[in-house]
């Protein structure tokens, strides 16, 4: 049996959490994004393998991106041979289970039982808050002798899904590693927030303002008469889509890459077509850039991610695919070209560049915004992030005097 060798030196919190997990081989660990939960899970895997040399691992994740993330990390951070890993998703299905089985939760609802049957199975559920719904909880109903849940925010915001579905299968929260501890331990880099305002084009602004008026009318109607809020939700989604697709996001993001040239950079956009356009623009400008999103085949996606990790590419353009996933310590710059109103998404994206690395003095997070609603969210965030090195506001690429 070829040994697995962890390539990273475990942090103190990881050792303490491992001690808590090994007591019963069961439990959920809450780790702030960027704190090192994948490495910690690999420590648990190595421990389980020593106890059960013939055991099997079933790792359930919410997205195809996390299958890629885990695959790359297992090979590079734990020295697992590729031949010991099987992947199961809507895009690929291994013929037979292997020692380590990576599975998207949608696939796991129907396939997990078969993979776990007939073996001493260690069940690992990454972003386990996503399993806290009736339909996804089915994936957890597999025979296993060890269980580990991982999440930056295991308790769900709007329901009791964690208590009802996650905890019975994986166990209680046995360890928490919070933001303040990561700063004290040096587990995340100091950071600065730079918020960059852009203008909507005239036709975009006209559409946005018209939708805002309809939203105000619908809100008043609901307050007075009640009823279904589906129409309001639809209008809010349409308005958010107008803002997210604002044409100026692409050239301003490209200009920010030019400004920070030479630094490892990751760019987020909400739209695949916009990500491709930005990738092509930066490629024409001779940047060492690659792209990652769900429309790319699995082998190419993993290669793009691996080559970015290795420094072959300096800039990685992505969509929501990398919100949950990607353990790359080197990026010093994040450019959020567009985003949703989700607090969880924001935390995930910040975490992509907060991992420490040699030579990274401070991480810079640029957020491009176009509307009052986005500005209000950013101001609320700035007020709550007292540990940020600095919060700056710009209009376009010039200081915002207002």
N, C-alpha and C positions, 0 to 999 in steps of 0.2 A: 504494500500500500504506500504510494508515494506521499510523503508528508506535505501538508499545507503549511505554508510559512507566511505569517502576517508581515507585510512589508513596512508597516507603520509602528512606531513606538506607542503603546497604549497610554492614554491619558489617565489621570487619577480617577476621574469620574467613571470612565469605562471599566476600570478595575473594580470600583465599588459597585457599579451596576451589575457586573458579571457575578460578583459574590452574591448579590441579592437574587439574581436569576437562578444560579446553580443550586440554591436551597431546595427548590421544588421543580426546577426546569419548567417554569411557568410564570407568566406575568407580562405586563405592558410597561414599556419604558418611554417616558415623555422627554424628548430631546429637542431643544430649539434648533431650527434650521441652520445648518452649518456647524453643528456641535459634534458631528462624527458618528451618527447612528448606524451607518452602513458598516463602518469598521467595527463598531461594537457588536453588531449582529454577527459579523464574521468571527469575532472572538467566541461568541456563543456556539457557533457552528463547529469551530475547532474543538471546543470542550465536549460537545455532544459526540463528535466523531471518535474521540478517544474512548468515551464510555460505550459507544455502539458503533464499532468499526464497520458493520454491515448496514448501518442505519441509512435512512433516506431523508432528504430534505425537500419539502414542498414550500416554495416561497411564492406567496400570492401578493400581487401588486395591482394597483388600480389602472395602470396605463401601459401601453406598448413601450413608451419611453422608459419606464422603470424596468422593464425587462432588459432593455439595452443597457441601462445604467448598472444594473446588478451584474449582467454578463461581463461587462468590461471591468467592473470592480473586482469580481471574483477571480478573474484571470490575472489582473495586474496587481491587486492589493493582497490577495490570499494565495496566489500561485496555484490556482486550481486549473488542471488541464482542461482545455475546451471540450475534450471528448467526454468529460464527466458531467456536462451541463446539457440539459434538454430544455427547449423553449416551446411554450404553448400559448397561442393567441389567435386572433382572427386571421393573421397573416401567415402563421406557420404552426405546424403541429408535428412534434417529433414522433417517430414511429413507435418508440418504446420509452418508458421512463428510465431515467438514469439516476446517478447518485444525487445530483442536484436538479430540481425541476422548477423552472421559472414559469409562472402562469398568471396571465391577466385575469382579474376577478370575474369578468363576464364569462370567460371560458371555464373558470374553476367551478362555476355553479353546476356544470354538467360533468366535467372531467376530473375534478379533484378526487372524488371517491376512488376511482380506478387507479389513480397514481399513488394514493396513500395505502391502498389495500395490500396486505401481504408483506408489509415491511414495518420495522420500527421507525416511525416517521416523526420528524421534528417539523412542526408547522410554524412558519414565519410569515407574518402579515405586515407588510410595509404600508404606511399611511392607513393604519388600521381604522381610523375614524370613518373611512369610506366603506367599511364592512358593516357599519351600524344601521343598515336598513333591512327590511324583511327580505327583499330580493337578493341582496348581496350576502346576507348572513348565511344563506344556504351553502355558500362556498366554504364556510367554516365547519360544516357538519361532516368532518372526516375523522377517521380513527387516527389518533396521534398520541405519543407518549411524552412529548415536549412541545411547548408553545411559547412564542414570543410575538408580542405586538409592538409596533414602532410608530410613533407619530410626534410631530411638534405640538399638535393640539388634539389629543385623543378624545376628549369630551366634545360631543357635537354641539353646535351653537343653538340649534332650534328644536331638538327633541331629546329623548332619553335613550337613543339608540345604543350608546356605549354601554350603559347599565343593562339594557335588555338583551343585546345581541353579542357585543364584543366581549365583555367581561366574563360571561358564562363559558365561552369557548377558549379564551386566551388567558384569563386571569385578571386580577386587579392591577392597578398601577403600582408598581413596586419601586420605581425610581423616577425622579424628575431632575432634569438638568436645564436650568432656566437661563435667560439672557444675561442677567447680572453675573452669574457664575462664569459664563463663557468669557466675559470681559476680564474678570479677575484672573482666570486661568490662562488667558492669552489664546483661547480656543477660537476666537473670531478677531478679525482685524478692526482697528478703529475705522470709522467711515465718515464721509461727508455726503450731504444730500444737495444736489444742484437741480432745481426745478426750472424748466425752460418753457416759457409760454409761446405758443404759435397762434396765428390767426386762422380762422376758418375762411375759405374762399367764399366769395359772395353767394354763389349758389348753395354751398354747404350751410352758410349762416342762415339763409332764407329758409331752407328746409328745417334746420335745427330750431329756429325761432317759431316756425309754424307748429312744429310738434310740441314745443314747450307750452304754447297757448292751448293746444288741445289737451295736454296733460293737466293744466290748471283747471280747465273746464270740467274734465272728468273727475278730478280730485274733489272739486266742489260738489259735483253731483253725488258722489259717493258719501261725502260727509252729511249731505242733506237727506238723501233717500236710501243710502245703503245699497246692498245688492252685490253682485259679482264684481271683482276687481280685475277680471281677465283683460278687459279692454285697456285698463290703465297699464297693466304689466306689458301688454303688447306695444303700447305707445312708448313706454320707457325703454324697451328693448330697441325699438326703431331709432329713438333719439340717440341712445348709446352707440348704435352701429354707425350713425352719421359721424359722431365725434371720433370713434375709433378708426374710421376710414379716412379721416382728414388728410388731404393730399400732401400738406406741408410736413407731415410727420417724417416722410421718407427723406427729402433733401436735408432737413434739419438733423436727423439721425446720422446721415452720411457726413455732414459737416462736423458733428461731434466726434466721429471716428477720426476724421482728419486732424482735429484739435488734439486728440489723445493718442496720435499715431505712435506706435512702438510699445504700447501697453496692451496686455492681454485683455480682450474685450468680449463681452457677450451682449447681444442685442435681442430684446423681446418685442414682438409685434403680435397683434391678435389675429391677423389675416395671413393665410398661406401665400396668396398672390402678392401681398405687400412684402412679405419676407423674401420671396424670390426676386422681386424688383430691387429691393435693397441689396441683396446678395450680388445681383448682376451689376448694379451701379458701383459697388465697392470693388468688384473684380475688375471692372474697366478702369478704375482708379489705381490698379496695381496693388491693392491690399492682399495680404495672404488670408483669404476669407473662405469659410465653408458655411454650409447651411444644414439645418436639422429641423425636420417636421414630419408629420405622420404620413405625408404623401410620398415619401421616399422609401424605397425597399429596405427591409431590415438589415441586410448585410452592409449596404452602403451607409445607412444611418450609423451603425455601430462603428464602421471605419471612420466616418467623419468625426464622431465623438472621440474615438481613440486617438486620432491624429491631432485633434485639438488639444487633448490632454497632454500629448507628447510635445506640443509646441510647434508642430509642423505648420499649423495655422495660428494666426494671431487673433482673428476675429471669428466669432461664431454667431450666425443669425438664426434665431429660432422663433417658433410660435409658442402656444401654450404647452406644447409637448414637453418642455423642460421645466415647467413650473414645479412639478414634483419629480425630482430626480436630478442627476448629474452631480457627482462628487469631484469637482475640479478645484483645487486650492489656488491655482495661479491667477485667475482673472482679477484684475485690479480695477476694472471699469465695467459697470453695467449701464446700458442705455435702454430705458423702458420707453420704447417709441409709442406704444399704446397699451392700455390695460383696462381691466374691468373695475367695478367698484368693490370687488371681493377683498376683504381684509386678509383672508387666508392666502390668496394669490399674492398679495403684496409681500407678506412675510416670507413666502417661499422664494419670491424673486430676489428680495434683499439677501436672503441666505446664500444665493448662488455666488456672491462675491465677497462674503464676509469671512471665508475660511482663510486662515493665515498662511503665508508662504514666504520663503526667503526673499528679501528685497522688497516686499510689499509693506510700505510704511502706512498707507491709508487707502481704503477702498473708496472709489468715487461712484456715486449712483445718480445718474442723470435721468430725470423723468420729464418727458415732453407732455404738455397738457394744453388743452384748447378751450376749455369751458369753465364757467364759474363753479359748476358742481365738482369737477376734478380739482380745482384750486382749493375749494373748501376742505376736501378730503386730505389734501396734502398739508394744509395749514394745521388741521387737527392732528395729523401724524407728527408734524414737526414739534407741536406743543408737547406731545407725549414722549418724544425721543430725546430725553435730556442727555443721553450719553453720546449723541452725535457730535463729531468734532466741529461741524459747521453746517448751517442750512443757508443756502444762497438762492436767490430768485433772479431769473433773467427773462428778458423779453426777446425772443428769437435768439440771437447770439450776442445781444448787447445787454448791459446791466439794466435792470428794470428800475427806473427812477420812481415809479409809482408805488 
